[in-house]
Amino acid sequence: MISDKQFSRELAGDLLDINAILLRPENPFVWTSGWNSPIYCDNRLTILYPELRSKIADKFTELIIRHFPGLDVVTGTATAGIPHAAWVSERLDKPMAYVRAKSKAYGMGNQIEGGVRKGESTVVIEDLISTGTSALSVIETLEFVGAKVEALLTIFTYSFEVSNKKFSDHNIPLYSLTDYETLVEVALEKDKIRHSDVEFLSEWRRHPDTWPGSER
């Protein structure tokens, strides 16, 4: 869900300007999943820019105050969601936690750091949603200990059907500050791509697992 279209466009432009998102229709990237992709997103670069990271934290904070005013804890995903969750929890004066991909093999063996108690409400903050598998794993880990996950907040989403279905089936609202469709619109306006690239990019979003499926 994009709640502020103007902010979404501004943020897409910011991410393009700092090269957090790169578009290469002519020379695709290869993801760890093995997918060929005309786009690469590294929102970790946002932490290099104080003004931009503050803008992101302010918008996340605004969303939480508007939709989840009684929130108990702000939770980040390890590792990319941690700094953003920290800045948001500071603004809200709320406790913060983060969830590892798996439990530590030493010490107390924690997977949830900082802690979310049974019955407490939280939102999960992520930097990027692709297939949604890792974010859903975090949500299920929190639910296992009895936390109530109100929503997933992310900087950017590809809006793949597979990820949208996962969160819908799990009854978890997804709030994204910007998305793939907006990014393509803004990239075209900024001459980052050509008009002839738009359908090519749309086809990838519809069928990322088999793209490219035809001669260009």
Buried (B, 14 or more C-beta within 10 A) or exposed (E): EBBBEEBBBBBBBBBBEBEBBBBEBEEBBEBEEEBBBBBBBBBEBBBEBEEBBEBBBBBBBBBBEEBBEEBBBBBBBBEBBBBBBBBBBEBBEBBBBBBBEEEEEEEEEEBBBBBBEEEBBBBBBBBBBBBBEBBBBBBEBBEEEEBBBBBBBBBBBBBBEEBBEBBEEBEBBBBBBBBBBBBBBBBBEEEBBEEEBBEBBEBBBEEBEEBBEEEE
